[in-house]
């Protein structure tokens, strides 16, 4: 029995988590930047990191697993196949870029940020948070591009 429709629905749900993170990212960053004391700022940064972890981990793992199964269940789609489904191959490449940025930039910077907050090192906290903001913005842009490819591929396929 095929669960293609259910998997696709879950795939969309996990993608929605990333879209929600984009909006929440903007709101939480604004709160951090307008915080009046370092204590309040650090609390918002901690909330920001927890939110990033939750939505990033659940969203990316969910998208990866459901996406892999959707491609495997489909007779027309493939992995990184630019010959027929260039929109899907582009989405897959963008997803790999997102994962690489997450594992090699966000996770190490988040660990350093948590450590700098514990040590009350304001300069290191600002430096790491700035890096995380920039990388998260890049990731959010790539997520939006992926979303656009997903909803518009029927127009140009």
C-alpha positions, 0 to 999 in steps of 0.5 A: 500500500502506498503512503505517498499522499501522507508522506507528501503532506508530512513533507509540506508540514515539515517545510511549513516549520521552516517557513514559520522559523523565518518569521520567528527568526525576524521577531526574536532577532528584533527582541534581542537587538532591542533588549535593554540589559544583557540579562534580557538579551541573553535570555532571548538569545537562549530562546532563539537558540532553542527555537532554532534547534527545535525547528531546524532539527525537526524540520530538516530531518522530517524534510530529509526522510520524507523527501527521500521516501517520496523520491524512492516511491516515485517512478518519475523523480530521482536524486539530483537528476537535472535531465528531467526534473531540474526543479527537484534537483535544484531543491536537493542541491539547496537542501545539501547547502542548508545542511552543510551550513547547519552542521559546519557553521550554525552548530559550532557557532551555537556552541561557542555562543552558549559558552560565551553567554555562560562566561559572560563574554560580551564581545564573543557573544556579539560576534557569535550571534552576528555569525548565526544571524547571517547564516540563518538568514542565508538558510532562510533565503534558501528555504524560501527558494526551495518553497518557491520551486516546490509550489511553482514547478508545475508552471515550468515543468 
